Amino acid sequence: MDLMHGLILISSIHLLAAASPGPDFVLVSQQSLHHSRAAGLWCSLGITLGLSIHLLYSMFGLATIIANSATALWAIKLLGGGYLLYLGYQGLTAKPSHAPTQTNPQAKQATTPLKSISLGFVCNALNPKAPIYFVSLFTIILSPDMPLHHLAIYGIWIMCIQFAWFSFVSVMLSQPKVSQQFHRMGHWLDRVMGGAMALLGIKVLFTKVN
């Protein structure tokens, strides 16, 4: 797979994954709604930095597995594809939720950039579901002869997508009217994303092993 094709494929997959509700989304929402837009942006940066840990062990560890054990790769593909299907099921069965009470902007508590960054970093770095997701993601594009600089480009690009998405979330959710509409219609977004994740899980399961 050439570099550009890989970037397009990773962009489509990871944007869907980042947009799917999870611990990172909840944390950025909490920081944006209960503190400020700036707190949400700093938290987004922390999440992006935490992502680098998963990227490093996924890229270099999986490359070794691909080069030496097709059986192990099949096991990882089954776990990864199954996990994506599980996420898809959760999204497709999402239920409507009630909009939370809006916080008075004057009553928002202050926080520091370092605290917000630390919260985001720990939330992402300690996410137990991240390893399987990233292994399944890189299964699609990695090959034993892939140049090291291609791996670096993929990793940096994924971090850019992650930061851009959660920065967008922070900016949008810091606006009360948008927040109210999101909570009213959020379950439909969950179902659309769930269907897409399920399709991606099927793609991972049927991706040819090199």
Secondary structure, DSSP 8 states (H G I E B T S, - for coil): --HHHHHHHHHHHHHHHHHS-SHHHHHHHHHHHHT-HHHHHHHHHHHHHHHHHHHHHHHHHHHHHHHH-HHHHHHHHHHHHHHHHHHHHHHHT-----------GGG-----HHHHHHHHHHHHHT-TTHHHHHHHHHHHH--TT--HHHHHHHHHHHHHHHHHHHHHHHHHHTSHHHHHHHHHHHHHHHHHHHHHHHHHHHHHHHS---
